[in-house]
Amino acid sequence: MFTVTDSAKEELKRIVESRSIEAGRCLRLAVQPTWPGPGDFGIVIDHEKAEDHAVALRGTKILLLQEQMLPQLDESILDYKDTPEGARFTLDVY
């Protein structure tokens, strides 16, 4: 099962609340080719699609994932923590 830690949920909610994200859009966990940036994944703002899986915190959608990604992310953990590079999201895939 894909897990989002409490720390990651709180940071995602903070990001959602601090930005003016238009209706029908949300933060999305993206991998390549959707994520063109450094690393294996990123979080982007995208339109919600019917086949999306949503992660919510206290009634607010804070993260979308493509339903087809869930089997690949089974047993994975999205976290927000301090690292040698500073505070950031990490995705541990097992």
N, C-alpha and C positions, 0 to 999 in steps of 0.2 A: 504494500500500500504506500502511495506517495504521501510523505509527511511534510508539513510546513510547521516549523517550530514556533512557539509563542513569540520569540524574539523577532523572527522574520515576519510574522503576522503583524506585530505592532509597528515595525518599520514600514511595511507595505501600506498599512492604514495611514501612517503619518504622511507618506508620500502622496497617497490618494487625496487626503484632506488638504495638503498644502499646495496642490496644483489645481488649476481650473481645467479639469478634464470634462469634455462635453458629454452629454447624455449618449448612451449607447457605446461608449468607449471605456476601456479599463486597462489596467496593467496586465501584461501577458508575459509568461515565461517563454522565451523564444530561443531556439537553437538554430544553427546554420541550416539552410541559407537565409532564413528570416532574420537571424541575428548576424549582422555583418561585422560586429565589433571584435575586440580582443577576447580571448578565452572561448570556452565551449558553449556558453549560454549568456543571455542577458535579459533584461526586463525592459520591455518597450510598451508604448501606449498603442492600443489597437482597437478596432471595432469588435464588439462581441458577436459571435456567430452561434447559430442554433446548435451546432455540435460541440460547443465548448463545455468544459468542466470548470465550474467556478469555485473558488475558495473564498469564504466569507468570514468576517470577524464582526461580531455584534451587529449583524444585519447588513453590513456593508460589503459588497463584492470588492475584494482586494487583489485578486489574481485570477487570470484565465489561463487554461491549458487546453490545447487541442486534445480531444478525447482519444485520438489515435496515439498520442504520446504516452498515455497512462501505462500501457503494458511495458514500455521501455523504461519508465521511471518507477516501476514497482520496486519497493524496498529502498527508494531514494529519499534523501532528506534535504530540504531547502532550509538554510539557516542564515541568520544575520549575526555576525560575530566579529570580534576583534581579531585581526590577523597581523603578521609582520608588515603588511602593506597598508594597514589601517582597517577601520570597520568596513565590512562589505558582506554581500550575499555570497554564500557558498552552496554548492550543490554536490552532495556526496552520493555517488551512485554505487550501489552494491550489487 
